[in-house]
Amino acid sequence: MLGYTERMMSKTTSHSSADADADWRQLEAFVVQLHESAHALIETQQFYRQLLEGCVTLLAAEGGVVWLPGVGGKWRVVCGVNCETASDEAAHNGLLQAMVGSLEPKILLPHSHGSADGENRTPFVLALAAVDDASLPGKEANAHAVVELSMRPGCSPEVQQGWRELLTTVTQVASEFHVHEQLRTLRSERGFYDQSLALVRRFQQTADIRQTAYEIVNEGRRFVAGDRLNVLLRRGKTWQLLAASGVDRVESRADVAKRLQLLAAAAAAWGEPLEYADDKSSESLDLPPELAELVEQHVDESQARRLVVVPIEFDQGSSGSAAVLVAEQFTSEQGDFSRQRVLELAGLCEPALRQARQLDRFPVRSCLRWADRWAEVREKWGLSKLAVASVAALAVLLALVFVKVDYEVEAAAVLRPRVERDIFATAAGKVLEVRVAHGEQVLAGEVLAVLDDPQLSLDVQRVAGEIATSRKRQEAIAVARTDRQVREDESGEKLPLSAEAEQLEKRLASLRCQQEILESRREALTLRSPIAGTVLTLDVQNLLQTRPVERGQVLFTVADTSAGWQLLAELPQDRIGQVVATQREDGPALATRFRLAGDTEQTYAGHVKSIGEVAVFDTAGMDQDSPMFEVRVAVDEETLPLARPGMNAQVRILCGRRALGYIWLHDVWETVYFWVVF
């Protein structure tokens, strides 16, 4: 550049020294500004526009063009200043193509034919320079662009040499621009590659199809820069919405889910990706009428401004798409959201979805989970520890099968005295007097309470009155029969005195019987203890004094605690069969052991006395699953120091010896057997 400037200054005698300095500063400023533009983030057309305008201005050229390589060996204009298209495009394309392999700029004189450097059929001097690809040193020649300047003819060779030096400088700067542009492109592609690799790794982390879909919609939404992303999977002939971005749980019965399922089915049948934008009509989409109608219905309901639907095929040559990716944007700003981005995401998630669908099947899913757990255990413990654990597990298994232990059936029970009596109300009335208290010792025949029956008192008085009346009448008849002046009335209106006397005798006999019955009933109103023992009824004074009672109501319970104890146990129906079977083999008196609720440190012995023949349903406990069988257990111990009537106890009935595994796992075995057989 310095030599070019010196020659220009020496040849142009009309310029002053100040003008030469100004030209130098202008040239230097242009190169510096072009260098800055080469490092800046600008478009290719903008950079070459700045380059071309600067060269035309500095060299006072008639015009200029920057050519970029096109398709099929043709070149296209990226920018131009006062440019006109050559009349012979084929010859000019050949000239530009010849510049690709040239390392130095070329100067072609006007109307030059048959020249070794090429043909110039224009009236201007053409100065051409190729922008080499600096990223491919030593390889096949290539060019990013060709700079063409149309200069006035008649310039000296020294001036033309200055042109060459300027073009060499600007093409080198242009090469640097393309190097930086390629570097930015590579960085962008590297970022896209890293992002894609991270997404693929994230998608492949789980074999669960729903979790995979959840990762795709939430991570993929940022990748495509959309507002909502949906993944739908075909199951048989139906489509299911697996996941939607921003939603933890998908409600399949929602209207939006049903619309997406219909849209996915139609798009899968169409087999091609489709795109909708609110600035395009449905006719411009070139879709089948049914599919276009579904798209319009969906965007009307969802208010989506842009929509991209991509069917995904898992197997090449399959009958249809197995999954559909639906991306939506609700804002008018496009940003990075594009159909290409959604297509790239579909390609990234297709292997993960295909693998997850293949693995998310029974029994593959279960086998894989157990295999993963086995691998974790093996890596954590090592082979030696794993071998020891396996031997221990085998030993436990053998012990469960071959070790025999006592098998006991457990039941809840209540402790009751062996001799116990209930005293019932003998008549309906009220309690007139209570003569005992709770816990009081009573003798056999001792009065416990006296009842009052008003109706019985009235009946007693009535019978007594009738007896008295009958006796007076009987005395009157006897007096009448001894009086000789009175004769029998034989008119028939009245009975003879002898007959009436006989009738009164029979009536008196009947009344005396009634009186005896009433007296016995009156005597029964005095309640006596049938045995000697302890009154077990709680707070009898407040509970019964002056209270009305009904006939047959239990008023007192008296028990002889010194005569021994027994247990009343309730056994479920699913355990009674084992007890009965053991009775048939070992005899009816099965050994038992029990522990009282108030005496947890001592275990007592007993034996089964009887088993109820009928299951008893307790009307007070309506929430019980099924009626229970009552089992009476006799207590072998002579004394129970802490025993109290009504105390709860846990009874274990010995039912022979069984394998340890059966005793621990028989409930599980019976449940599985019930499922399999029934």
JOZIWO-V904210 format. One record per residue. N is the residue number from 1. PSI is psi in degrees with one decimal (none if undefined). NEAR is the number of other C-alpha atoms within 12 Angstrom. Layout:
N,PSI,NEAR
N,PSI,NEAR
This chain:
1,-35.9,23
2,-42.8,19
3,-39.5,18
4,-41.4,28
5,-40.1,30
6,-39.5,21
7,-39.1,22
8,-38.5,32
9,-34.9,25
10,-35.1,17
11,-30.6,19
12,90.1,18
13,-20.4,13
14,-16.2,12
15,144.8,15
16,172.7,15
17,-36.2,16
18,-38.6,12
19,-36.5,17
20,-41.1,24
21,-36.7,17
22,-42.0,17
23,-40.7,25
24,-44.9,23
25,-36.6,18
26,-41.5,20
27,-43.4,27
28,-40.4,22
29,-38.4,16
30,-44.4,27
31,-42.3,29
32,-42.9,19
33,-35.4,21
34,-37.2,33
35,-43.9,26
36,-39.2,21
37,-32.6,29
38,-28.7,31
39,-6.5,25
40,164.6,20
41,84.7,18
42,166.6,20
43,156.5,18
44,-43.2,28
45,-38.8,23
46,-40.2,22
47,-47.0,34
48,-28.0,39
49,-43.3,27
50,-42.8,31
51,-46.6,42
52,-43.1,40
53,-37.8,31
54,-43.1,31
55,-42.0,41
56,-39.5,33
57,-45.5,21
58,-38.9,30
59,0.6,32
60,44.4,19
61,158.7,28
62,-28.3,28
63,-178.7,31
64,160.3,40
65,143.7,40
66,123.7,43
67,140.8,38
68,143.4,32
69,138.6,26
70,-159.9,17
71,139.9,9
72,28.9,9
73,4.1,18
74,149.3,19
75,147.8,30
76,152.5,25
77,125.5,27
78,-31.1,27
79,158.5,28
80,156.4,32
81,115.9,29
82,44.7,19
83,148.4,25
84,138.0,20
85,135.7,24
86,146.1,22
87,-36.7,12
88,93.6,15
89,-36.1,20
90,-44.6,16
91,-38.7,22
92,-37.8,28
93,-37.2,30
94,-39.8,21
95,-43.6,38
96,-36.8,44
97,-32.5,33
98,-25.5,27
99,-16.0,35
100,-42.9,32
101,0.2,25
102,135.3,24
103,-16.7,24
104,150.8,27
105,155.4,36
106,144.7,37
107,119.1,39
108,125.2,34
109,159.9,31
110,143.3,23
111,43.9,17
112,129.6,19
113,142.9,16
114,13.3,14
115,152.4,16
116,-27.8,14
117,-11.9,25
118,178.8,28
119,137.6,30
120,106.7,34
121,12.3,25
122,163.2,27
123,6.5,19
124,161.4,28
125,122.8,31
126,123.7,39
127,115.1,47
128,141.7,44
129,136.2,43
130,140.8,42
131,102.8,41
132,155.9,37
133,100.3,31
134,-12.2,28
135,-4.9,22
136,62.8,16
137,136.6,12
138,1.3,10
139,-169.9,12
140,136.9,14
141,141.4,21
142,155.7,27
143,140.2,35
144,-34.6,39
145,167.8,39
146,125.9,50
147,125.3,51
148,125.4,50
149,136.7,45
150,108.8,37
151,159.0,34
152,142.9,26
153,166.9,23
154,10.1,14
155,153.4,22
156,161.5,18
157,-32.8,18
158,-40.3,21
159,-40.8,29
160,-34.9,30
161,-34.9,26
162,-38.3,31
163,-44.9,40
164,-44.2,33
165,-39.5,29
166,-43.7,37
167,-37.3,40
168,-41.2,31
169,-48.0,32
170,-32.8,42
171,-33.5,40
172,-41.6,33
173,-39.4,32
174,-37.5,42
175,-41.0,37
176,-38.4,28
177,-44.5,37
178,-33.6,36
179,-46.6,24
180,-36.2,27
181,-43.0,27
182,-36.9,24
183,-43.1,18
184,-38.9,18
185,-42.5,16
186,-39.3,16
187,-41.4,14
188,-43.2,14
189,-35.6,15
190,-42.3,15
191,-41.0,15
192,-39.6,19
193,-45.4,18
194,-42.1,16
195,-42.1,22
196,-41.0,27
197,-40.6,19
198,-38.8,21
199,-44.7,33
200,-43.2,29
201,-39.0,20
202,-40.1,25
203,-30.5,35
204,3.9,27
205,-28.3,21
206,152.7,27
207,-2.0,30
208,127.9,29
209,-37.8,34
210,-39.7,29
211,-39.0,28
212,-45.6,38
213,-37.5,46
214,-42.9,34
215,-37.5,38
216,-47.3,48
217,-34.3,43
218,-40.2,30
219,-35.9,33
220,-24.6,43
221,-39.6,34
222,-31.4,27
223,-43.4,38
224,-5.6,38
225,37.5,29
226,174.2,37
227,-31.8,35
228,140.8,36
229,136.6,44
230,143.1,46
231,124.8,47
232,142.3,45
233,140.5,38
234,127.6,31
235,100.7,16
236,-120.2,12
237,-0.1,17
238,160.6,20
239,142.3,28
240,132.5,35
241,107.0,41
242,-43.7,38
243,151.1,36
244,139.7,37
245,139.9,29
246,3.8,21
247,126.5,18
248,-36.0,16
249,130.7,18
250,128.4,24
251,106.9,16
252,-20.7,19
253,0.6,14
254,155.5,14
255,-40.9,17
256,-35.4,24
257,-41.4,28
258,-39.7,24
259,-42.5,31
260,-36.1,43
261,-42.7,37
262,-42.2,30
263,-40.6,41
264,-41.8,44
265,-42.8,38
266,-41.2,34
267,-37.0,37
268,-38.2,35
269,-33.5,27
270,-40.9,26
271,1.3,26
272,148.9,26
273,144.8,32
274,150.7,36
275,138.1,39
276,136.9,34
277,145.2,32
278,-14.1,25
279,6.6,16
280,144.6,15
281,162.3,17
282,-27.4,24
283,-30.0,17
284,-13.8,16
285,-16.6,24
286,52.7,18
287,160.2,25
288,152.3,20
289,-41.3,16
290,-43.1,19
291,-41.1,32
292,-37.1,26
293,-40.3,22
294,-39.3,26
295,-44.4,42
296,-41.7,30
297,-41.4,22
298,-45.5,30
299,-29.3,30
300,-39.2,18
301,-40.6,18
302,-14.0,23
303,33.3,22
304,135.7,29
305,-31.3,30
306,146.4,38
307,131.1,43
308,124.9,40
309,123.1,44
310,112.1,43
311,144.4,39
312,124.3,42
313,130.3,29
314,-34.3,27
315,133.6,17
316,134.6,11
317,12.5,10
318,168.3,12
319,-19.1,15
320,178.2,26
321,144.4,34
322,-18.8,36
323,160.0,46
324,134.8,50
325,123.0,55
326,117.2,53
327,135.4,49
328,147.8,41
329,128.9,36
330,-8.8,24
331,161.8,20
332,-19.1,18
333,125.7,16
334,-46.1,21
335,-137.5,16
336,1.2,17
337,122.9,34
338,162.9,28
339,-36.9,29
340,-39.0,21
341,-42.4,27
342,-38.5,40
343,-41.6,29
344,-40.8,26
345,-38.8,44
346,-39.8,42
347,-33.2,27
348,-37.7,31
349,-11.7,42
350,-46.5,34
351,-38.5,27
352,-42.5,36
353,-41.8,44
354,-44.2,31
355,-42.8,25
356,-38.5,28
357,-36.2,29
358,-37.0,21
359,-21.6,24
360,55.0,24
361,149.7,17
362,133.6,13
363,13.1,12
364,-42.7,18
365,-46.1,21
366,-41.9,16
367,-40.4,16
368,-39.9,21
369,-43.9,20
370,-35.5,14
371,-40.9,14
372,-41.8,16
373,-39.6,14
374,-41.1,17
375,-40.9,16
376,-43.6,15
377,-41.2,19
378,-41.7,18
379,-33.1,14
380,-41.8,13
381,-34.8,16
382,166.1,15
383,-37.7,16
384,-49.9,14
385,-35.3,15
386,-37.5,19
387,-42.7,15
388,-42.4,14
389,-36.7,17
390,-42.2,17
391,-40.5,14
392,-41.7,14
393,-39.1,14
394,-39.8,14
395,-41.0,15
396,-41.0,16
397,-44.3,17
398,-38.9,16
399,-38.7,19
400,-28.2,21
401,-41.4,19
402,-18.2,16
403,123.4,19
404,134.7,18
405,167.6,20
406,133.2,21
407,119.8,27
408,138.3,29
409,125.2,35
410,141.9,28
411,152.9,34
412,143.6,29
413,167.1,33
414,134.7,30
415,126.0,34
416,148.4,35
417,149.2,33
418,-36.6,26
419,114.4,22
420,134.4,30
421,145.1,27
422,135.6,26
423,123.8,30
424,157.9,27
425,127.9,33
426,-13.1,30
427,160.1,31
428,126.1,23
429,-139.5,26
430,159.4,28
431,118.1,34
432,-34.2,23
433,136.5,25
434,123.5,30
435,3.0,26
436,170.8,34
437,167.9,27
438,133.3,25
439,2.2,22
440,138.8,25
441,130.2,25
442,157.6,27
443,166.0,20
444,128.3,20
445,-2.6,17
446,140.2,24
447,129.9,27
448,-43.0,43
449,160.6,34
450,130.0,31
451,157.3,38
452,122.9,32
453,98.4,29
454,-39.1,19
455,-37.4,17
456,-38.6,27
457,-40.6,21
458,-40.6,16
459,-38.9,22
460,-45.4,26
461,-39.1,19
462,-46.0,19
463,-40.8,27
464,-40.4,24
465,-41.8,18
466,-36.8,23
467,-44.8,26
468,-42.4,19
469,-42.7,18
470,-38.5,27
471,-42.4,24
472,-41.3,18
473,-37.8,23
474,-39.5,26
475,-39.4,19
476,-38.0,19
477,-39.1,26
478,-39.7,18
479,-41.0,16
480,-35.6,19
481,-24.3,20
482,-14.6,15
483,112.6,12
484,-18.1,9
485,-15.0,9
486,129.8,12
487,156.9,13
488,135.6,20
489,114.1,12
490,20.0,10
491,-22.0,9
492,-8.1,9
493,-26.7,8
494,153.3,12
495,154.9,16
496,154.4,19
497,-33.9,26
498,-41.1,20
499,-40.7,16
500,-37.1,21
501,-38.2,25
502,-38.3,19
503,-40.9,20
504,-33.7,27
505,-42.7,22
506,-37.7,18
507,-39.8,23
508,-37.8,26
509,-40.7,19
510,-41.9,19
511,-36.1,28
512,-39.3,24
513,-43.9,18
514,-39.2,23
515,-37.4,27
516,-42.1,18
517,-44.1,18
518,-36.9,26
519,-38.3,22
520,-37.5,17
521,-37.2,25
522,-39.1,25
523,-34.4,23
524,-17.2,26
525,-15.4,34
526,107.5,29
527,127.3,34
528,153.7,33
529,127.7,32
530,-19.4,26
531,165.1,26
532,128.6,26
533,-154.0,30
534,138.0,35
535,120.4,37
536,-15.0,31
537,132.6,28
538,135.1,21
539,55.3,19
540,-29.8,27
541,-52.9,23
542,-27.9,16
543,-32.9,22
544,-24.3,32
545,122.8,25
546,22.9,19
547,141.7,23
548,143.8,22
549,162.7,26
550,153.2,20
551,130.6,20
552,-3.2,15
553,135.7,20
554,120.5,22
555,-38.1,39
556,151.9,39
557,122.5,39
558,131.1,40
559,144.9,36
560,95.6,31
561,-14.7,31
562,-9.2,22
563,0.7,21
564,174.3,27
565,162.3,34
566,160.3,41
567,134.1,44
568,104.1,36
569,150.7,39
570,120.8,36
571,130.4,34
572,158.7,26
573,-28.8,25
574,-2.1,23
575,-15.2,26
576,-30.2,30
577,-38.2,17
578,-36.9,26
579,-44.0,36
580,-41.0,30
581,-39.2,17
582,-35.2,26
583,-39.6,24
584,-31.6,15
585,-45.4,14
586,-3.8,17
587,164.1,19
588,-29.8,24
589,80.5,27
590,138.1,34
591,142.7,31
592,162.7,37
593,146.2,31
594,162.6,42
595,128.7,31
596,149.8,32
597,-30.6,23
598,2.4,21
599,71.6,19
600,-12.3,15
601,-11.8,11
602,137.0,18
603,133.1,22
604,159.5,32
605,157.5,29
606,-173.8,28
607,155.5,32
608,126.3,36
609,-45.1,26
610,156.8,24
611,132.7,29
612,140.8,23
613,-18.2,14
614,138.0,16
615,132.9,19
616,125.2,22
617,120.9,19
618,111.4,16
619,-21.5,11
620,-26.5,9
621,75.9,12
622,-13.0,10
623,-0.7,10
624,148.3,13
625,-45.2,12
626,158.1,18
627,151.1,23
628,154.0,29
629,135.4,30
630,128.8,29
631,124.5,40
632,127.3,35
633,121.3,44
634,139.2,35
635,123.9,34
636,-20.5,24
637,140.4,22
638,-38.7,18
639,144.4,18
640,103.0,29
641,-40.9,16
642,15.2,18
643,139.5,31
644,141.0,29
645,136.9,36
646,4.2,25
647,136.8,25
648,151.7,27
649,157.1,33
650,121.8,32
651,137.3,39
652,118.3,36
653,123.1,41
654,122.3,33
655,46.0,34
656,-165.0,27
657,134.7,21
658,168.6,25
659,147.7,21
660,-38.4,22
661,-37.0,24
662,-41.3,24
663,-38.7,25
664,-33.6,20
665,15.2,16
666,-29.7,22
667,-43.3,15
668,-42.3,14
669,-43.9,16
670,-37.6,18
671,-45.9,14
672,-41.3,13
673,-39.6,12
674,-41.8,12
675,-42.0,10
676,-44.7,9
677,-41.9,9
678,none,8
